[in-house]
Structure formats: structure tokens, C-alpha cells
Amino acid sequence: MRTIPNWRLRLALTLISSLVWLSLSSCSGSSSPTATSSSSGSSGTAPTPVSFASATTTFQQNMIAETPHFTNSSVVTAVNLQHYFPKHWGSIFSEAVAAELGLAVIWDPESGSAPAGSDFSVLNLYNGGGFTCSGASNTCTLGSVTIQAQESLKNFMGQALDPNFLNSNGASTTLFGRLKQASTIVCALGNLLPAAQIDTDGLPIVGSLTLSFPAATTNIIYQPISAGGCSAPTDQAGASLPLTVTAVTSANYAKQIIIAPLSVIAWLKLDTTAGSLNVMTLEDQRNNGRYAVDRAIANITGINTPGSGKTLFEYISIGSNVAGSTNCYANGGWQCSYEYHRVFIDEAANGAYLVSNFGSPGDQSGGIGTPTSFLQYTAVARPSDLKTCTSGGTCSGSLALSFTANGQQEVNSNIVYPSVGNDYEGCVNLLDRSLASSGALTCSITGTSILASGGASAMIESTRQVYATDVVATLLAHTSATTTLSFTGATDIFTAPNTN
């Protein structure tokens, strides 16, 4: 997992990724729960033309309310995904148990205590390097603070699906936390760009623009989200972000934004009358010392029709081991990851779908072969349940979770837990992450097995194969204003590989 070097890069890398959540605020318009499938759809209110500036204040408050997540009600220390995939795996089980298992097998085997013995676990490096760890006791200590060196899957998923999660350095390391952190730029655009810099299409005007952060920390962009602010960090007061905006001719996008010093290109299209938004961002990481590329695409409709919003989002980050170039493989191990996420939210059908992969870009020798270190899962839930839990009130409902992994070491040993080939399934209560049921995916909404034939795991691998050989010659070179998403919704989010 790559390290994000500074605030400007963090904002720029997911500038357009964060715009995906614009639809959530505009569609819902408040923090009240979305209607269930039996009573959802348009509320009868006439569609209101979309304004980029007016939407930014409310979208942050609801940007993650309808995505699959947990209410992290217990104390869970931070996680650093970079260290989930050690460079050397020691002994690896040669046999794979090809069976569907209940999630209880690996969820929380020690009932809240640290994993032990042959338990499934993941490394918890909350310290970021400052803790002294003991393998024998499975603890890491810094002063008066003691954390688990390796933690349970329950705690890991609590972090991975917690919109508010931060690591020990105060940084977000999960998809949803990163999007929340980066969304400050969208809120800032809406609050700081004057009307004269907004074009007739509702987007920034063509030309060279500078987004200047106010020196006064009393400005609304530094205030908490709950108070209608952007929650921008006050240490960025007085800073600026240069943007170059041009018009493009494409069915998908109308504007292109270039942040040249950071090798970032973004494309946007906003239909203020129809209430739709297309966004895409592309980053070349070679200037940051990694032969890797990031891309995010979002298609959003129904922004101005409450209860009818749809959001399709895809994020991919992958590196390649290319001779003679700054690469992602050195010292016998991968220095960057293959991160792949898809989200589909359908307010009218009251369904929210997520598939995620964190792993290596190739095999352990640095080749393009199938990775032996990864975490993959699908998560399905009802937006109405998710929004109720997000609002902080009493809520119910469960998330259908299907999980698989490979290369996870047992506690205090070099033995790799024999999870490869297994699909761990269950219904997890949204409020406290307790298991409502194990070995089943019929929850508040029916989930999908990660290892289903031709399903999500196969789709993740097929997508990796498209870009693994040389990500610059494929993902970077082939992305343009005509690039589109490879999936269309709930029917193919887990099955259609990315091919463009």
C-alpha cells in the first residue's frame, strides 16, 4: 500500500473519486433514512436543477451514509494495510480447503481478546513504527499505550468499513475514510470558487484557476461537517492548489482538469437539469517513485430526484515490475499494492453493493502471476439501514459479508493460515459487528459469495491481468475522455471485469 506524501497529493489523488458522493447528499437532502424498497422511488417532489455550489455543503454530511459500513461502537485500534502483505511468507500450506465456511470460524475466535495460536489474524501496526512489539505476547507498546500486534477479522472489518477510521498518524487508510478525507476539496470548491468561475454547465470555467484556502481558520471550510463546514485541516490555512481546466468533446465528459505538478488528470460532466454527474480521475505515480497508476470513475444519476439516486463507482490502483524503470518490486517484495473497489448504490431498490480487494500486483517473485497475498470481500446492505445507523440513533439491520484471503500469518509464527479457497460468509449486525448468523448470506438483503463461479474473485483477477504487465502502457495510456465503466449495476458489479 503506497504512502500518501502530503495533503495536496491526498486531495488531488481522489479529487474526482470524492465527487462520487455528491449524489448522495443531493439525492437525500437530509440525514433521514432512505425509503425501503416497498415504498421507495420519487417522493413526488419535482426535480430541482443541480447546483454544484449548493450541493457541496450537504453532500459531505451524507457522502458515506448509504455505502456498506459498520457503526464502529467498540474501541478498535488503527490498521495499516501496507503491512498486511509481508515480503516473506515462510511456510505455506500446500493444500486448499475448497469449502464455504461460516464466518464465525475466523470472525472473533477469542471473543474480543487478541488472536492466539492458530487463529486467523491480520497485523495491526497502529504505531506506524513507534511501538515496541512482542510476538510472544502479541502486544505492541508505546509509553502507556498497548495494542494488539495482530488483530481479529472483526476488528479489521470494523476499520475497513468505518467511514471515520484514522491510523496512528491521523491519516485515512481505507477506501471510505480516504474518500471522506479527500472530499474536503469538493466542499472547498463549492465554498471558495466565486460565481464568476462557475461555467454554464455548473462546473469550473475553462482556464487556469487557483483554489486558495483562507488564512483565517474561522472560515466555514475549517468548521466541522456537522456544522455545515468542510472539516478542512487548519494547518492548510493560506495554502493553494493550482488547476487547469479545458473543455473536451465526449459523450461522457465536458471538462478536463489538470494538476500538472502532481501528474493528475480529471474529467467531469454535470447535467444540471437531468441531475447526472460523470467523473473520472487518473494519476501517474512515477513522479512519486512508483511505477503505478490510480484511476477512479463514477457515474451518478437521479441527483435532483429524492429517492431515485444511483451511484456507480470504481477505483483501481496497481503497479508493475518493469525493468529499467522506477518500479514497485524491490528487496524481494512488492512495494506497492493492487487495490480494487467497486460500489453500486440504488436508492429506489434500497440496495448498496461493495466489492474490495487489497493485495499484491503479482506473484511473490515479482512476476505477473496470480498473487498469493490478498484480502477480498463482498458486502451488501440496505441504504435505509445504513443511513439510520450513520445518523447515530438506534438502528437495526445486517450486512451480508463474504470474505476470502491468502497469505495471512498465524499469531507468533511463520505459518500461513489455510484460508485460500475458502469463502467465509455471514450476516453482520450493522450496529455492533456481532454475527447475526454464520454461513449464510440471506440477511436484511441477500449477499453474493466472493468465490462464486465466475464471480467477484474471478472478476478481480481478470481485471488485474489486463494491467499487470505494464500499467503505464495499459491503464495510463488507454484512459481518455471516452473511457467508461465496465459494469452497469447490481446485475454485473461482481462479474464484469474492467477491460479499458
N, C-alpha and C positions, 0 to 999 in steps of 0.2 A: 504494500500500500504506500503510495507516494506521500511525502510530506508537503503540505501547502506552505510555501515560504513566507508569505506576508499577506496583509489584509487586502491589498489591491488585487493580488492574484486570486485570493479566495473569492472576492466579489466577482471578478471578471470570469473566472472559470465556469461559474454557474449563473452568470447573468441571465441567460435565457432559460436555463433549467428552472430557475426560481419563478420565472414568469408563468410557468405552467399553473401555479397556484392562484394566479389572478382570477381564473374562472371560478374557483371555489368560493371566494368572497362575493363575487358579483352574482353568482347563482343563488347563494343562500341569503345574502343580505343581512344576516343576523346570526347569532350563536344558537338559535333554536334548532332542535333536531330536524333532519330531513324527513319528509313523509315516507312511510313504509310503502312497499310495492303495491299494497292493496289500495292505497289512497294517494299515490304519488302522481307526478306529472305536473303540468302547468296549474298554478293556483287560480288561473283566470285573470291574473293581472296582465295588462297589455305590456308587451316588451318595451323596455326603455333603452334608447340608444346608449351604447357603451362609451364612457369617457375614461381614457387612460388615467388621467389625474384623479378623478373622483373615486376610481376603483382601488387605488393603491392604499388608501387609508384602511379600508375594511378587509382587503384580501389577506393581509398579514395575520389578522386575528383568526381567520378560518382556513389558512392555507394548508394545514395538515389535519384539519378536523375530520375529513372524510377518507383519509388514506388508512390502510391497515396499520394499527398501532395498539399498544397496550397503555394502560394507565399505570405508570411505574410507582406504585404506592409504597413499596419497600425500599430500604436503603441498598443501593447497588453501586458498587464502585465502578470506575471507568474501564474502558476497553480500548485497546489499540490493535486494530485489525492487521497491522503490518506484522505483528508477531504471532499471528495465528498459523503462519506457514513457515516453520523453521527450515533452515537451509539443509539440515541433515536429519534424516528420519529414523536412523537406527534400524532396528528390526521391524520388518513389515510382515503382517500376516499374509500368507500366500493364498489362503482360501477366503472367498467372499460368501457371506451368508445371504443368498438371494431370497428374501422373505420380507413381507410387510410386518412391521413390529409396532406395538403400542408405544406411544410417545413416553409413557411412564418409565420405560426401560432406561432412558437416558435423561429425562427431564430434570429431576431433582432427587437423585438416589439417596442422598444423605439428609433429606428433609430440612433443608436450609443450611446445613453445615457444609464446610468445604468438601469438594470431591476427594475421594481417597481410593487407594488401591487400584482396582481395575475399572473404576468409574469413568464414564465418558466425561471429558472436560476440555475447556479451552483456556489458553493463557490469558491472564488478567494483568496487564502491565500498566496499571493506573499511574505508577510512579513516573513513567517516561524516562527512567534511568536513575532516579534519585533514591530508590528503596534498596535495602539490603534483603535479599531473599534467601530462604532456607527451603531446599527441596524436601528435606526430611519432615518438616512441619507444614509444608505447603503454605507458608506465610511470607509476606514482604513487609518490612518495617521501615519507617522513616520518622524519627522522633517518637511522638506518642501515637502515631497513626499506623495501624496494622491492617493489611488487606490480604485477601486470598491470592496466592500466586497463580493458581488455576481455579476456574470457577465453573459452575454448573451451566447447562444449556438454558435453564430457566433464567438465570441472571444475564446470560449473553443475549437472549431474545428480548429481555426487558430493556437492554441497552440498544440493541439493533432496531427495535421498534418503538423507541421512546423519542418523541419529537424534541424533548428538552435536554437530551443527553449531551454532556461535555466530558472530555477526558481531563486528566490531571493538569494539563496545560491550558485548560479553558477553551479548547478547540473541539469542534464537532467532527466526529469520525464516522458517522453513519449517513446514509443517503438522506434521511428525513431531517436530521439535525443539520447537515450541511446545507440543505435547501433553505431551512429556516434562517441559518446564519447569513447565507448569501442573499436572501430576499431583501435585506436592508437596502440594497442598491435599487431595487424596483420601487420600494417605498420612497427612497430618496429622490428618484427620478420624478415621481408624481408630486412630491412636495417642493422640489427645488427648481425644476425646469419652468421658466415663465411661459405664459400662454403664447408668446411670440416664437417660442422654439418648439411648439407642437404643430404639426402639419395638418392638412385637411383629412388625412387618413387616421388621425388620432395618435400618431407616432412622432418621435423626434424629427425635426426638419432635416433636410439634406444639408450637409456642410460639416465643418469642424466645430465640435462642441466641447465644453469643459464642464463637468459636473463638480461644482465646488461645495465642499462641506463647510457649513458655517463655523466661524471661530467661537461663537457663543454657544456654550453647552446647554443653554436653556432652550435652544431651538427644538421644535417638535420632533425632529428626526432622532434626537437622542433620548426622548422620553419613552417609557415602557409601552409595549404593544397594547396592553390593557387600557392605557390612557389615550390611545389613538396615535401613538408615536411609532417610530421605526425601530426603536431599540438599537440604534447605531452606537458603536463604542465611542465614548467621549474622547479617547486618545487619538481619534482621527479628525478631531476638530481642526479646521484650517487646511486639510488635505484636498487634493483634487484628482479627478480621473478623466483623462482625455478620450474623446470618442470621435470617430469619423463616420458620418452617415451618408450613404449613397442610395439611389433608387435602383431597383432591379426589375427586370421583366420576367415574371414567373407566375404560374398558376398558384404556387404555394406561398410566395413571399413578395413583399413590396419594398422592404428596406433592408439594407445590409449595414451592420455596424462593425467597424474595425477598431481594435485596440492594438495597434501595431507593436508597441514595445513588449507586449505580452503574448504575441502570436495568437491572438484570439479573433475569430470572425463569428458574427452572429447575424441571423436573418429573422425578420418579423413580418407578419401580415395581420392586421386588425381590421375586421369588418364591423364598424361601429353600429351599423343598422341591423345586420343579421346576428350580431353578438357572437362572433367567432374569432379565434386567435390561433395562428400558427407561429411557432417559434423553433429556432434551431441554433445551437452554438457549437463551434469547433475550435479545439485548441491543439496546437503543435507544441509538445513538451520538450523538444530538443534544446531550446534555449535554456531550459532548466536542468540540463544534464541527463535527460532520459529519452530514449528512443521510443516514445509513446505518444498516443493521441487520445483525446477525450472528445466525445460528441454527445449532445443531448437534443432530443426532438420532442416537441409537444404539439398536439392538435386538440383544440378546445372548442366546443360548440355549446350553444344554449346559455351563454353568459348572461343575457338580459331576460331570460325566461325562468323565473324561480321554479325549482323542482325538476328541470329538464336538462341540467348541465351534464355534459360528457367530457371527460378528460382522458386522453391517451398520451402516455409519457414513456420515453425510453432513454436510458443513459448507459453509455459504454465507455470504459477506459481500459486500454490494453497496450502493452508494449511488445517489442520484438527484439530478438537477439540477432542483430545484423553486424557481420564482420566489418571492421574499419569505421564504425560509427559509434557515437555515444549510445550505449545500449543498456538494457535492463537486466542483463545477466552478468554477474561478476563474482569472483571469490567462491565459486562453486554453488551459487544460489541466485534466485531471482531477486532483483532489487525493486521491482515494481509488480503490479498485480493485473489480473483480469477481473474487472468489476463490471457487472451487467445487471441492470434493473429495469423492470417494466411495471407500469401501473396503469390500470384502467378503472375509472370511476363512472358509474352510471346512476345518476340520481333518480331518474324515473323508475328504473328497475330495482333500485335500492341495493346495488351490488358494488363492491370495491375489491379489486384483484391486484395481487402483487406477486412478482417472481424475482428472486435475487440470487446472485452468485458472487462470492468472494473467493478468489483462488489465484493460482499461478497462470501466467500466459502460455506455458508449455510444460514439458516434462522436466524432471529434476536434473537432467543433463544439460539443459538449456536448449533442447530441440523443440520442434513444433508438435511433438507427440502429446497424447492426452495427459493433462495434469493429474498428479496423484495427491495434490493438496488443494482442498476446496471445501466450502460450505455452501449449500444450496437449499432454497426453500420456496414454497408457495404459501401464500396467505390470502384468505378470502374472508370478508366480513361485510356487514351491512353498514352503509354510511350513517344511517339513522342511529344505530347503536354507538358507532364511533364518535359521532358528534355529541351525544349525550354524555359520554364518558369524558370527552375533552373539556366540556364546559365545567367540570369539577363537581357536578351534582351526583346523586345516586343514579347508577346506571346498571344495566344488565346486558347480557349478550355474550357471544363467544366468537372466537376467531378460529377458522379451520386452518390448521397448520400441518404441512407435510415437509419433512426435513431429511436431508441426506448429507453425508460428509465423507471425506477421506483424508488420511494423514494426521489425525488428531492423536497426540501422545497421551498415554495414561499418566496419572499423577506419579511424580518422582520416579520415572523410568524412561527408557528409550523405546518401550513397546507402543505400537500404534494401535489404537482402539479399532476393533474389526467392524467398522460401521459401513465400509464401502459395499455397495449393493443392497443396502437396507434402506427402506423407506419408513421413517418413524412418523406416525400420524396421530392426531388427536384434536380435540376441541379445547381451546384455552380460554378461560374467563377473561374478558377484557379488563375487568376492574383490578384483579389481584394476581393474574397469571397462574392461578391454580388450574388444574386439569378438570374440566367438566366431564370429559370422557377420554379414553385412551384407545388407540387402534381403530378409530372411526373418523370420517370426515363429514358426516352429516351433523352439522352444528346449527347455529342460527341460520346459516346459509351453507350450502354444500360446497366443500372444497375439492381440490384436484391433487392427485398424487404426483409428487415431483418425479417419480420414476415410472409413471405410466408409459406404456408403449407409444413411442412417437411423441412424448410429452415434453415437459419443461426442461428436464435434464438433457435430453437429446437436442432440443432447440438451442440450449445454451452452448453445447459442444459444437453444433453445426455453425453457429454464429462465430465462435472462436476460430474455427478452421478457415473462415473467409479472410481473417485479418492477421493470423498468427505469423505467417512467413515474413511479411514486411508491412507493418501497419501504416507506414508513411506512404508507401506505394499503393495501398489499398484504401484504407479508411480516410486518410487525409486527402489523397489525390482525387478520389472519386466522390467526395462530398461537394455538392454545389447547390445552387438555388432550386434545382429540380429534384433534390433528394426528398424522399417521402418515407413515412413509417412502413414497416413490413407487416404490421398486424393491424386489424381493424376493430377489435373489441374483445368481448368475453369469449367468443367462439374460437379465437385463434391466438390469444395472447400467450398461451403456454406452448403453442405448437409451431407457429410460423417463424422460421429463423430470419435474422437480419441478413440481407444479401446485398445491400447497397451502401 
